[in-house]
Amino acid sequence: MPWTKEDYPPSLKNFMAPIRYKAIEIGNELLEKGYEEERAISIATAKAKEWGEDHHKQIRKKGQ
């Protein structure tokens, strides 16, 4: 089942919205390609963090 802005892996909850949304986008693409969910989460999280750093975005919510 694809992830949405309201229904996504718990590990993404402490990320700022733009990073979380990018991870959801990447994760859904990986799931479509047949990746296992745990692997998709791991890759999507790493790629979304990288994207955020490249775009000078705050990665995690304050205090996280």
C-alpha positions in Angstrom: 0.0 0.0 0.0 1.5 3.4 -0.9 2.3 5.9 1.8 0.5 9.2 2.0 1.0 12.5 3.8 -1.3 11.1 6.6 -0.2 7.4 6.5 3.5 6.9 6.5 6.1 4.8 8.4 6.5 5.8 12.0 10.2 6.4 11.5 9.4 9.5 9.5 7.3 11.2 12.2 10.2 13.4 13.5 11.2 14.8 10.2 10.1 18.2 9.0 7.3 18.0 6.5 9.3 18.7 3.3 11.8 15.9 4.2 9.0 13.5 5.2 7.1 14.3 1.9 10.3 13.7 -0.1 10.8 10.4 1.7 7.2 9.4 1.0 7.7 10.2 -2.7 10.9 8.2 -3.0 9.6 5.4 -0.9 6.5 4.9 -3.0 8.7 4.8 -6.1 10.9 2.1 -4.5 7.8 0.1 -3.4 6.5 0.3 -7.0 9.8 -1.2 -8.2 9.4 -4.1 -5.8 11.6 -3.2 -2.9 10.8 -4.7 0.5 9.2 -2.1 2.8 12.0 -2.0 5.3 14.6 -1.5 2.5 12.5 1.2 0.9 12.2 3.1 4.2 15.9 3.0 4.7 16.8 4.2 1.2 14.0 6.8 1.1 15.1 8.2 4.5 18.7 8.5 3.5 17.9 10.1 0.1 15.4 12.5 1.6 18.0 13.7 4.2 20.5 14.1 1.4 17.9 16.1 -0.6 17.2 18.3 2.4 20.8 19.0 3.0 21.3 19.9 -0.7 18.3 22.3 -0.5 19.4 23.8 2.9 16.2 22.5 4.6 15.9 21.7 8.3 15.8 17.9 8.6 14.3 17.1 11.9 11.8 18.8 14.1 13.4 20.9 16.9 14.4 18.8 19.9 14.6 15.6 17.9 
